[in-house]
Amino acid sequence: AEVSTQSTGDCGATYTILGHSERRHVFGEGNEQIGQKTATALAQGLTVIACIGEQLEERQAGKTMDVCISQLTAFKDNISDWSKVVIAYEPVWAIGTGKVATPEQAQEVHAKIRNWLSENVSSDVAGSVRIIYGGSVNGSSKGLYTYVLLFIMLM
């Protein structure tokens, strides 16, 4: 069900997830619409979990960062307060498919996101924004699971 940002706040929620792969690929939300929702959510005082990530064919074609940067740009253009944003890198190919990103794959993308933020927003934002992993984990990705748990404990 669709819920307005005002209703979300009235229910006591303080976070909203925007740009999730299901909203992008099932409901057809594009970067522009996600950007507009971001501005609205921030104006209502919500913290935005900004989801970005590539599909398997995009990863295989070497377009991971092209996709992520396009998605990040839509968020960036609508963010007034980066302290109210968490970036969730969710490789779509690692959500419910049985495939998981290795810790190295996730950390490589996280580092590239920080570099992009430094060059396109500010070094302060690049150093302070929280970036999390939003794909699946399993026993063979124990290192990534530990990385995710450590982040959650630090939130």
Order of alpha helices (4+ residues) and beta strands (2+ residues): alpha-beta-alpha-alpha-beta-alpha-alpha-beta-alpha-alpha-beta-alpha
